[in-house]
Amino acid sequence: MRYLLGLLGCLVLSSTTFAQAMLPEPPAPFQGKIGLTYKDSEAVKPELKIPATFGLKDPPNILIVLIDDCGYGQMGTFGGGIPTPTMDRIAKNGLRYTRFHTTALCSPTRAALLTGRNHHSVASGVIGEAGTGFPGYSGVIPSSAGTFAEILREYGYSNAWFGKNHNVPDWETSLVGPFDRWSDGLGFDYFYGFVGGDTDQYHPALVEGRKRIEPPETNEDGSPYHFTTDIADKAIRMMRASKAVAPQRPFLVYFATGATHAPHQVPQEWIDKFDGKFDGGWDKYREETFARQKEMGIIPANAKLTPRPESLPAWDSLPEDQRKVYARMMEVFAGFTAHTDHEVGRVIDAIDEMGELDNTIVLYMAGDNGSSAEGGLEGLLNEMTFFNAVPEPLEMKLDAIDTLGTDQHYNHFPAAWAHAMDTPYQWTKQIASHFGGTRNGMAISWPNGIKARGEIRDQFHHVIDIAPTLLEIVGVEAPVEIDGIAQKPIEGVSMVYTFDDADAKDRRTTQYFEMMGNQGIYHDGWMASAMRGAPWLSENEPMDLLNMPWELYNVEEDFTQTNNLAEKEPEKLKEMVKLFFAEAAKYNVLPLDDRKTERLNVENRPSLTEGRTKFVYPNLLRLPEGASPDLKHKSHTITADVEIPESGAEGMLFTQGGRFAGYGLFVKDGKLVYHYNLVGVDRYTIESTQRLSPGKAKLKAVYETDSDKPFAGADVTLFVNDQEVGKGRVEKSIPNRVTLDETLDIGFDTGTPVMEGYDMPFDFTGKLKTVTIELK
């Protein structure tokens, strides 16, 4: 009998524990009384969904700040040459973490941050636009990996996300979704920002909730519009409103800026603050930053500065005109960084003014990866030239030197500046094998919960450790089920043990790294690294991913990975490589894949357009590229069914992309025009020889490609009611990607103009019934 009673007790306890770990929690049985009428019944008032209802005592507000494409040696808080007083403020009010790591690429880091699992575990081994059909690479965060936001929302948190959401699969970004991995599907009540990898800071592809909107002309203070300022305004408004209406509910704000990812765009007054400050070049910047880092205690006194890779030029070896352009590009980038830190400061000031700062945990992450070298060796006026492998002449950059940072350019600085931003480490973003790609500065403050002020923590941690840290702080456990779906175990470890103990022993003793064939493994103070390639180097050279030239570092003694011990410690290296493959098998890293542009092929992923050759679209429709027909180097016909009034008509019929790459069919000055913008480097215009007559008409552009191959030229013929009215050539076409953030538009033009000379949104002023696209 005792045995049966004990077993029954265990079953009851097990059942209770299981119920507590299921979200949403099952409804509690009715505790009142139901009689025949209300007079002999007792009602029970529903409880507010607030933390107190669940027994949580005064849980903190949460502000997570995530800066994009930010290097370890960029922010002044970590010894960089760009003052960042807001991050300084957080560090002085709490802690700086000097050995915090990311995945080396944006959306993988963000998936790991939100879920507390390794990026391949949640199908984010690479950006979704390069995803493949393997479990670790699909780009689809599984429902078995719920986010910390989903969990905290169930305990009464008010959650809002501002800025960048790069965790929506490319084919799910249109108005039909599905919306499982949009912000609300990932646990947030409100979203205001953009969906994708980057956006124009002056003309962002804005989304509010699930609705695409156009940005206002000015910020709330009346200044010229800028995206970072806009999201700061919206975050401040949300926090104030939330506390005014429901002070019982703590807020969770995820503030993920588009900065400092390209395009580097910022108001002129911020650029002017850095006039002439980088004329000494990237080599001098690295030396000065390295010295400051030692002085500040960010790196050990015995640390060594890693050498500049031979593939990157010495600053003094460059001609004067190149140094002039590159110094200016860095001034723009520094202004962009400082401006971003300033806007974060406005958000934190608002929390302070509300009297909430002492009970707000602020996590300020200076980067989702290392600084970006995707500007190539020479920097870019237009990032789309990088994604489409189209060279930019130096003359274009010289001509644009005074307008860098404005809305006329989608600019990006040279790779050597990115390497300098990652001081003192080797390499950059994308290169997960080395700390230059994965080590990012982070500051945390929480006056009510962290006693330390201005201290440094050097325990080894990873972005997957944020989610369990927040759950421990709030006092809840990760559930075994969310919405009836069994959950994968959290793979991160909480960092709370470090808050009040600077000498606490590391609890993260092993961590793998992998990105596009670059491989790394950390274990008990050792780091093995195998680099596949850098963004500015050719990817055409074959390499055996199973027999890489591995390097070995004792990073307890060699903080910056300067002393390769592979030859001296061959057995240790073998042990580490075996461990990498064990971790790779465990976390969905296999199969290893080092392809880049080939993986951008839309045929690798699901598509709303697959198998279709005819598309009929209504007026005033917007579609992201992932949900649009792929017209690149393919023969096709665009036909607009219109009615031209007696007074004539003007405006856009069809366009995809904008100022930085794209094409469009429109009516201008009474004539039918087709314009093709080859990433701003070349442009081709074909227009009708006569003005359009009033009445119903079918306006058509027939695009006949020379071949279905990247860069193929084409003949373009214009027709009005099947009568040829114009003909011309597109000598070279866009090979890989038309746009990173703009849409395919019908009947108007959003974002930026595909050709200068008309005012946005260039609505078609006649009657537009439909636009039909037919692939041949």
C-alpha positions in Angstrom: 0.0 0.0 0.0 2.8 2.4 0.9 4.4 1.7 -2.5 1.1 2.4 -4.3 0.6 5.6 -2.3 4.1 6.7 -3.1 3.7 5.9 -6.8 0.4 7.8 -6.8 2.1 10.8 -5.2 4.8 10.7 -7.8 2.3 10.6 -10.6 0.4 13.6 -9.1 3.6 15.6 -8.7 4.7 14.6 -12.2 1.4 15.7 -13.6 1.5 19.0 -11.8 5.0 19.8 -13.0 4.1 18.9 -16.5 1.1 21.2 -16.5 3.2 24.1 -15.2 5.6 23.5 -18.1 2.9 23.7 -20.8 2.2 27.1 -22.4 -0.4 28.4 -22.6 -1.4 27.0 -19.2 -4.5 24.9 -19.3 -7.6 26.7 -18.0 -8.1 26.3 -14.3 -11.3 24.6 -13.1 -14.1 27.1 -12.2 -13.8 27.8 -8.5 -17.2 29.5 -8.0 -20.6 28.1 -7.7 -23.3 27.6 -10.4 -26.8 27.5 -9.3 -30.1 27.6 -11.1 -29.9 31.5 -11.3 -27.4 34.1 -10.5 -29.0 34.6 -7.1 -27.8 31.2 -5.8 -24.5 31.3 -7.8 -21.1 32.7 -7.1 -19.0 34.3 -9.9 -15.3 34.3 -10.2 -13.7 37.4 -11.8 -11.2 36.5 -14.5 -7.6 37.3 -13.6 -5.5 39.8 -15.3 -2.7 38.3 -17.4 0.1 39.9 -15.4 3.2 38.5 -13.7 1.7 38.7 -10.3 -1.1 36.3 -11.4 1.6 33.7 -11.8 3.4 34.4 -8.6 6.2 36.5 -10.1 7.4 39.3 -7.9 8.4 42.6 -9.6 10.0 41.1 -12.7 12.1 43.6 -14.6 11.4 45.3 -17.8 13.7 44.1 -20.6 15.4 46.1 -23.3 17.5 44.2 -25.8 19.5 46.4 -28.2 21.1 44.7 -31.1 23.4 46.7 -33.4 23.9 45.3 -36.9 27.3 44.4 -38.5 29.3 45.9 -35.6 32.9 44.9 -34.9 34.5 44.3 -31.6 36.8 47.3 -32.0 34.2 49.7 -33.3 32.4 51.1 -30.3 34.3 53.4 -27.9 33.1 51.2 -25.0 35.3 48.4 -26.2 38.3 50.6 -27.2 37.1 51.6 -30.7 37.7 55.0 -32.2 34.0 56.0 -32.3 32.6 57.5 -29.2 29.5 55.6 -27.9 28.4 57.3 -24.7 25.1 55.4 -24.4 26.9 52.0 -24.4 29.4 53.6 -22.0 26.5 54.4 -19.7 25.2 50.9 -19.7 28.7 49.5 -19.0 29.3 51.9 -16.2 26.0 51.1 -14.7 26.7 47.4 -14.9 29.0 45.0 -16.7 31.0 44.6 -19.9 31.4 41.1 -21.4 34.6 40.7 -23.3 34.2 37.1 -24.5 30.7 37.1 -25.9 30.1 35.4 -29.2 27.6 35.3 -32.1 27.3 33.1 -35.2 29.2 35.4 -37.8 26.0 36.2 -39.7 22.8 38.2 -39.1 19.7 36.1 -39.3 21.4 33.0 -37.8 22.5 35.1 -34.7 19.0 36.5 -34.4 17.3 33.0 -34.5 19.8 31.8 -31.9 19.1 34.9 -29.7 15.4 34.5 -29.7 15.2 30.7 -29.2 18.2 30.0 -27.0 19.3 27.2 -29.4 22.2 27.0 -31.8 21.5 28.5 -35.2 21.6 25.2 -37.1 19.3 23.6 -34.5 16.7 26.1 -35.5 17.3 25.7 -39.3 19.2 29.0 -39.6 22.7 27.8 -40.7 22.7 30.7 -43.1 20.5 33.6 -44.2 17.1 32.5 -45.4 17.7 33.9 -48.9 20.5 31.3 -49.2 18.6 28.4 -47.5 18.5 24.9 -48.8 16.3 21.9 -48.1 18.4 20.4 -45.3 17.3 20.5 -41.6 19.9 23.0 -40.5 19.6 25.4 -43.4 15.9 25.8 -44.4 15.6 29.2 -42.7 12.3 28.1 -41.1 12.5 28.3 -37.3 10.6 25.2 -36.2 7.6 25.4 -33.9 9.5 23.1 -31.5 11.9 26.0 -30.8 9.7 28.6 -29.1 11.2 32.0 -28.4 11.7 33.6 -25.0 9.3 36.3 -26.1 6.5 33.6 -26.5 7.2 32.4 -23.0 7.3 35.8 -21.3 4.1 36.9 -23.1 2.3 34.0 -21.5 3.5 35.3 -18.1 2.1 38.8 -18.7 4.9 40.7 -20.5 4.0 43.3 -23.1 6.3 42.6 -26.0 7.3 44.9 -28.9 9.9 44.6 -31.6 11.4 47.6 -33.4 13.7 47.5 -36.4 15.0 44.5 -38.3 13.2 41.1 -38.6 15.4 38.9 -40.7 13.8 35.7 -39.5 10.9 35.5 -42.0 11.6 33.0 -44.8 11.9 34.8 -48.1 8.8 33.1 -49.6 6.7 34.0 -46.5 7.3 37.8 -46.7 4.3 38.7 -48.9 0.8 39.8 -47.9 -0.4 36.2 -47.8 2.2 35.0 -45.3 2.0 32.5 -43.7 2.8 34.6 -40.6 4.2 32.0 -38.2 7.7 33.6 -38.2 6.6 37.2 -38.4 6.9 39.1 -35.2 3.6 38.0 -33.6 4.3 34.4 -34.4 7.6 34.8 -32.6 6.0 36.2 -29.4 5.7 39.9 -30.0 2.4 41.9 -29.7 3.6 44.8 -31.9 6.2 45.2 -34.7 7.4 48.3 -36.4 10.4 48.0 -38.8 11.4 46.0 -41.9 11.4 42.4 -42.9 14.6 41.3 -44.5 18.4 41.7 -44.4 18.8 45.5 -44.7 16.9 48.6 -45.8 17.3 52.1 -47.0 17.5 54.4 -44.0 15.7 57.2 -45.8 13.2 55.1 -47.7 12.8 51.9 -45.6 10.5 49.1 -46.6 8.4 49.7 -43.5 6.0 47.2 -42.0 3.7 47.8 -39.1 2.4 44.6 -37.7 1.8 42.7 -41.0 1.0 45.7 -43.1 3.4 47.4 -45.5 3.4 51.1 -45.1 5.3 54.1 -46.5 7.5 56.1 -44.1 6.6 59.7 -43.1 8.5 62.6 -44.6 9.9 63.7 -41.3 10.7 62.4 -37.9 8.4 63.3 -35.0 10.5 66.4 -34.1 10.2 67.7 -37.7 13.7 66.8 -38.8 14.3 65.0 -42.1 13.3 61.3 -41.9 15.7 58.7 -40.8 14.8 55.1 -39.9 16.8 54.8 -36.7 15.2 57.9 -35.3 11.8 56.7 -36.4 12.0 53.4 -34.5 13.4 55.2 -31.4 10.3 57.5 -31.5 8.0 54.5 -31.8 9.7 52.5 -29.1 9.5 55.5 -26.7 5.8 56.0 -27.5 5.1 52.3 -26.9 6.9 52.1 -23.6 5.2 55.2 -22.2 1.8 54.1 -23.4 2.3 50.6 -22.0 3.2 51.9 -18.5 0.4 54.4 -18.6 -2.3 51.9 -19.4 -1.0 48.8 -17.6 1.8 49.5 -15.1 1.4 46.0 -13.8 2.8 44.6 -17.0 6.5 44.8 -17.6 7.6 45.5 -21.1 10.0 43.6 -23.3 11.4 45.8 -26.1 13.6 44.3 -28.8 15.3 47.2 -30.5 17.2 45.8 -33.5 18.6 48.6 -35.6 19.3 48.4 -39.3 22.5 50.2 -38.5 25.4 49.7 -38.9 24.6 47.4 -41.7 24.9 48.8 -45.2 23.7 51.1 -46.6 25.7 53.5 -44.5 23.3 56.5 -44.5 23.2 59.2 -41.8 22.5 62.9 -41.5 25.3 65.2 -42.6 25.9 66.7 -39.2 26.9 63.3 -37.9 29.4 62.8 -40.7 30.9 66.2 -40.1 31.8 65.2 -36.5 34.5 62.9 -38.0 35.9 65.1 -40.7 39.6 64.2 -41.2 39.7 61.7 -38.2 40.5 58.7 -40.3 43.0 60.1 -42.8 45.6 58.0 -41.1 44.0 54.9 -42.4 43.0 51.4 -41.2 46.4 50.3 -40.0 46.8 53.3 -37.7 43.2 52.8 -36.5 44.0 49.2 -35.5 47.1 50.2 -33.6 45.4 53.0 -31.7 42.3 50.8 -30.9 44.6 48.0 -29.7 46.4 50.3 -27.4 43.1 51.7 -25.9 41.8 48.1 -25.4 44.8 47.2 -23.3 44.6 50.4 -21.4 40.9 49.8 -20.6 41.4 46.2 -19.6 39.3 45.0 -22.5 42.1 42.6 -23.6 45.0 41.2 -21.5 48.2 43.1 -21.2 50.0 40.2 -23.0 47.6 40.1 -25.9 49.1 40.5 -29.4 47.6 42.4 -32.4 46.8 40.0 -35.2 48.4 40.9 -38.5 46.5 42.4 -41.4 45.8 39.6 -44.0 48.1 39.8 -47.0 45.0 40.0 -49.2 44.1 43.4 -47.7 46.3 46.3 -48.8 48.4 48.4 -46.5 46.9 51.9 -46.2 50.2 53.6 -47.2 50.4 51.5 -50.4 47.2 53.1 -51.8 47.2 56.0 -54.3 46.0 59.3 -52.8 42.6 59.3 -54.6 41.7 55.9 -53.1 42.8 57.0 -49.6 40.6 60.1 -50.0 37.5 58.0 -50.9 38.1 55.4 -48.3 38.7 57.9 -45.5 35.4 59.6 -46.4 33.6 56.2 -46.4 34.9 55.6 -42.8 33.8 59.1 -41.7 30.3 58.2 -42.9 30.4 54.9 -41.1 31.6 56.5 -37.9 28.8 59.1 -38.1 26.3 56.2 -38.7 27.6 54.4 -35.6 27.5 57.5 -33.4 24.1 58.4 -34.5 22.8 54.9 -33.8 24.2 55.0 -30.2 22.6 58.4 -29.8 19.2 57.1 -30.8 19.6 54.1 -28.4 20.3 56.7 -25.7 17.0 58.4 -26.4 15.2 55.1 -25.7 17.1 54.6 -22.4 16.6 58.3 -21.4 12.8 57.7 -21.8 13.0 54.6 -19.5 14.9 56.7 -17.0 12.3 59.5 -17.2 9.5 57.0 -16.5 11.4 55.9 -13.3 11.8 52.4 -14.7 15.5 52.2 -15.4 16.5 50.7 -12.1 14.2 47.8 -12.7 15.0 47.4 -16.4 17.6 44.9 -17.6 19.3 46.4 -20.6 21.4 44.1 -22.9 23.3 46.2 -25.4 24.8 43.9 -28.0 27.3 45.6 -30.2 26.9 43.3 -33.2 25.1 40.2 -34.5 28.5 39.3 -36.1 31.8 41.0 -36.9 32.0 44.1 -39.1 31.0 43.5 -42.7 33.6 43.1 -45.4 30.9 42.8 -48.1 32.0 46.1 -49.5 34.9 44.3 -51.1 38.5 45.6 -51.5 37.4 49.0 -52.9 34.2 49.8 -51.1 30.8 50.4 -52.8 28.5 53.2 -53.7 25.8 50.5 -54.1 25.7 47.3 -52.1 23.7 45.6 -54.9 26.9 45.6 -57.1 28.4 43.2 -54.5 25.4 40.8 -54.6 25.5 40.8 -58.4 29.3 40.8 -59.0 29.3 44.0 -61.0 32.4 46.2 -60.6 32.2 49.9 -59.7 34.8 52.2 -61.3 36.8 54.4 -58.9 35.7 57.5 -60.9 32.1 56.9 -59.8 33.2 56.9 -56.2 35.3 60.1 -56.5 32.4 61.8 -58.2 30.1 60.8 -55.3 32.4 61.6 -52.4 30.4 64.6 -51.2 27.1 62.8 -51.3 28.1 59.6 -49.5 25.7 58.9 -46.7 22.7 60.5 -48.5 19.8 58.7 -50.1 21.6 58.7 -53.4 23.8 55.8 -52.4 23.5 52.4 -50.9 27.1 52.6 -49.8 29.5 50.3 -47.9 33.1 50.8 -46.9 36.1 48.7 -48.0 36.9 45.3 -46.4 40.1 46.6 -44.7 38.0 49.0 -42.7 35.8 46.1 -41.6 38.9 44.2 -40.5 40.0 47.3 -38.5 36.6 47.5 -36.8 37.2 43.9 -35.6 40.4 44.8 -33.8 42.3 43.0 -32.3 41.0 39.8 -34.0 41.5 38.2 -37.4 38.9 38.4 -40.2 35.3 39.7 -40.3 31.6 38.9 -40.7 30.9 35.5 -42.4 34.1 34.0 -41.0 32.9 31.9 -38.1 36.2 30.2 -37.7 37.9 33.2 -36.0 36.9 35.7 -33.4 36.9 38.6 -35.9 33.6 37.1 -37.2 32.1 36.0 -33.9 33.3 38.0 -30.9 31.1 41.0 -30.1 31.1 43.4 -27.3 28.1 43.4 -24.9 27.1 45.5 -21.9 24.4 44.6 -19.4 22.9 46.8 -16.7 20.1 46.1 -14.2 20.6 48.2 -11.0 18.0 46.3 -9.0 19.5 43.0 -9.8 23.2 43.5 -10.5 25.3 45.0 -7.7 28.5 45.5 -9.8 29.1 48.9 -11.5 31.6 49.3 -14.3 33.1 45.8 -14.0 34.3 43.4 -16.7 33.3 39.8 -17.1 35.5 37.5 -19.2 33.5 34.2 -19.0 33.1 32.6 -22.4 29.5 33.0 -23.6 27.4 32.8 -26.7 24.2 34.4 -28.0 22.2 31.3 -27.2 22.9 32.1 -23.6 20.6 35.2 -23.6 17.3 33.4 -23.6 18.0 31.2 -20.5 19.5 34.3 -18.8 16.2 36.2 -19.2 14.1 33.3 -18.1 16.2 32.8 -14.9 16.0 36.6 -14.1 12.2 36.6 -14.5 11.9 33.3 -12.6 10.3 31.0 -15.1 11.4 27.8 -16.7 11.5 26.9 -20.4 8.3 24.9 -21.1 8.2 21.4 -22.4 5.3 22.4 -24.7 4.1 25.5 -26.4 0.7 25.4 -28.1 0.7 21.7 -27.9 4.1 21.3 -29.6 6.9 19.5 -27.7 9.9 21.9 -27.3 13.5 21.2 -28.1 15.7 21.7 -25.0 17.3 25.1 -24.6 21.0 24.8 -25.6 22.2 27.9 -24.0 23.3 28.4 -20.4 22.2 31.2 -18.1 24.8 34.0 -17.5 23.2 35.1 -14.2 26.0 33.3 -12.3 28.5 35.9 -13.6 26.5 38.9 -12.4 27.9 39.1 -8.9 31.0 36.9 -9.3 33.8 38.1 -11.6 35.8 35.0 -10.9 33.0 32.5 -11.5 34.1 29.4 -13.4 32.9 29.3 -17.0 29.7 27.3 -17.5 30.0 27.4 -21.3 32.9 25.0 -21.9 32.1 24.0 -25.5 30.8 25.9 -28.5 31.0 25.1 -32.2 31.0 27.7 -35.0 30.1 27.3 -38.7 29.2 29.6 -41.5 29.4 28.8 -45.3 32.2 26.3 -44.8 34.1 28.3 -42.2 34.5 26.0 -39.2 35.5 26.5 -35.5 35.3 24.8 -32.2 35.9 26.1 -28.7 36.5 23.7 -25.8 38.0 24.3 -22.3 40.2 27.2 -23.4 41.2 25.9 -26.8 40.0 27.0 -30.2 40.4 25.2 -33.4 39.7 27.2 -36.6 39.4 26.3 -40.3 38.8 29.2 -42.7 37.1 28.5 -46.0 37.2 31.9 -47.5 36.7 35.7 -46.9 34.0 37.8 -48.5 36.6 39.7 -50.7 38.3 36.5 -51.9 37.2 34.3 -54.8 35.0 31.4 -53.9 35.9 29.5 -57.1 38.9 27.8 -55.6 37.8 24.2 -54.6 38.4 23.1 -51.1 37.8 19.8 -49.3 35.6 20.7 -46.4 36.4 17.5 -44.6 40.1 18.1 -44.7 40.5 21.8 -44.1 43.8 23.5 -43.0 42.9 23.7 -39.3 44.6 26.1 -37.0 44.9 25.6 -33.2 45.0 28.2 -30.5 45.2 28.2 -26.7 42.9 31.1 -26.2 43.4 31.1 -22.4 46.9 32.3 -23.0 46.5 33.7 -26.6 43.5 36.0 -26.3 43.6 37.1 -29.9 44.4 33.9 -31.8 47.9 34.9 -33.0 50.0 31.8 -32.1 48.9 28.8 -34.3 49.9 25.6 -32.4 48.7 23.2 -35.0 52.2 21.8 -35.8 53.2 21.7 -32.1 50.1 20.1 -30.8 48.8 17.7 -33.5 47.1 15.3 -31.1 45.2 18.2 -29.5 44.2 19.4 -32.9 42.9 16.0 -33.9 40.9 15.9 -30.7 39.3 19.3 -31.4 38.4 18.5 -35.0 36.7 15.3 -33.9 34.8 17.3 -31.4 33.7 19.8 -34.1 32.2 17.0 -36.1 30.5 15.5 -33.1 28.9 18.8 -32.4 28.1 19.3 -36.0 26.2 16.0 -36.1 24.4 16.9 -32.9 23.2 20.3 -34.0 22.2 19.8 -37.6 25.4 21.4 -39.1 25.8 18.6 -41.6 26.0 18.6 -44.5 28.8 21.2 -44.7 28.2 23.6 -47.5 30.5 26.4 -48.7 28.5 27.6 -51.7 27.6 31.3 -51.7 26.0 32.7 -54.9 24.8 29.3 -56.0 22.7 29.0 -52.8 21.0 32.3 -53.6 19.1 30.5 -56.4 15.4 30.7 -55.6 14.9 27.2 -56.9 16.5 26.0 -53.6 13.5 27.1 -51.6 9.7 27.0 -51.7 8.1 29.5 -54.0 4.6 30.9 -54.5 5.5 31.2 -58.2 6.9 27.7 -58.9 5.4 26.1 -61.9 3.5 29.2 -62.9 4.1 31.0 -66.2 1.3 33.5 -66.1 0.7 36.1 -63.3 -2.2 38.6 -63.3 -1.9 41.3 -60.8 -4.4 44.0 -59.7 -3.6 47.7 -59.3 -1.7 49.0 -56.2 -0.1 45.7 -55.3 3.3 45.3 -53.6 5.3 42.1 -53.5 8.7 41.3 -52.0 11.1 39.6 -54.4 10.7 36.3 -52.6 7.1 36.2 -53.6 7.5 37.6 -57.1 8.0 35.9 -60.4 11.7 35.5 -61.2 12.3 37.5 -64.4 16.1 37.6 -64.2 17.7 36.7 -67.6 14.4 35.1 -68.7 12.2 35.9 -71.7 8.9 37.4 -70.6 6.1 39.7 -71.5 4.6 42.5 -69.3 1.1 43.6 -70.4 -0.9 46.4 -68.8 -4.6 46.6 -69.5 -5.4 50.4 -69.2 -7.6 53.2 -70.2 -6.1 56.5 -71.2 -8.3 59.5 -70.5 -8.7 62.4 -72.9 -6.3 64.5 -70.9 -3.6 61.8 -71.2 -2.0 59.7 -68.4 1.3 59.4 -66.6 2.7 57.0 -64.1 4.1 53.6 -63.2 2.5 50.4 -64.5 5.0 47.9 -63.3 8.4 48.1 -61.4 10.6 45.9 -59.4 13.5 47.4 -57.3 14.4 51.1 -57.5 17.4 53.5 -57.5 20.0 50.8 -56.8 18.8 48.1 -59.2 15.6 47.2 -61.0 13.4 47.8 -64.0 10.1 49.4 -64.8 7.4 49.9 -67.4 5.7 53.3 -67.2 4.1 56.2 -69.0 6.1 59.4 -69.0 5.5 62.6 -71.1 2.7 60.7 -72.8 5.0 57.9 -74.0 5.4 54.3 -73.0 8.9 53.7 -71.4 10.8 50.7 -70.3 13.9 51.4 -68.1 16.4 48.9 -66.9 18.8 49.8 -64.1 21.9 47.6 -63.8 22.8 48.3 -60.2 23.4 51.9 -60.9 26.4 51.2 -63.1 24.6 51.0 -66.5 21.1 52.0 -67.5 19.1 51.2 -70.6 16.0 53.1 -71.7 13.5 52.1 -74.5 10.6 54.4 -75.2 7.8 54.6 -77.7 8.2 56.8 -80.8 4.8 58.3 -80.4 2.5 59.5 -77.6 -0.3 57.3 -76.4 -3.8 58.0 -77.7 -6.9 58.2 -75.4 -9.0 55.1 -74.9 -8.6 51.5 -73.9 -5.2 50.0 -74.7 -3.0 47.1 -74.0 0.5 48.4 -73.3 3.2 45.7 -73.6 6.9 45.1 -73.2 8.4 42.0 -74.7 11.8 41.0 -73.1 13.7 38.4 -75.2 16.8 37.3 -73.5 20.0 36.2 -75.4 20.2 33.2 -73.1 19.0 32.0 -69.7 22.3 32.8 -68.0 23.5 35.4 -65.6 24.3 38.9 -67.1 22.7 37.9 -70.4 21.6 40.8 -72.6 18.2 41.1 -74.2 16.1 42.8 -76.9 13.1 44.8 -75.5 10.2 45.6 -77.8 7.3 47.9 -76.8 3.8 47.5 -78.2 0.5 49.4 -78.0 -2.5 47.2 -79.0 -0.1 44.7 -80.6 1.5 47.5 -82.8 5.2 47.9 -82.3 6.1 51.4 -81.1 9.7 51.1 -79.8 12.7 48.7 -79.6 16.0 48.6 -77.9 18.7 46.6 -76.0 19.5 45.7 -72.5 23.2 44.9 -73.0 23.7 43.3 -69.6 21.3 42.1 -66.9 21.1 41.6 -63.2 22.3 38.1 -62.4 21.4 37.3 -58.8 19.2 39.6 -56.8 17.2 42.7 -57.9 16.7 44.2 -54.5 17.3 43.6 -50.8 14.3 45.6 -49.5 12.2 47.1 -52.2 9.1 45.5 -53.8 7.5 44.6 -57.1 4.8 47.4 -57.5 1.8 47.6 -59.7 0.3 50.9 -60.5 2.6 53.0 -58.4 6.2 53.1 -57.2 7.2 52.7 -53.5 10.6 53.1 -52.0 13.0 54.8 -54.5 12.5 55.6 -58.2 13.9 53.1 -60.7 14.8 56.1 -62.9 15.4 59.7 -61.9 13.0 62.2 -63.4 9.6 61.4 -61.8 8.1 62.1 -58.4 7.2 59.3 -56.1 4.9 57.4 -55.8 4.3 58.1 -59.5 0.7 56.7 -59.4 -0.7 55.8 -62.8 -3.3 58.6 -63.5 -5.3 56.6 -66.0 -7.3 53.5 -65.3 -5.3 50.4 -64.7 -7.2 47.1 -64.6 -4.5 44.5 -64.4 -0.8 43.9 -65.2 -0.1 40.4 -66.7 3.3 38.9 -66.6 4.0 35.9 -68.9 7.2 33.8 -68.8 8.2 32.2 -72.1 
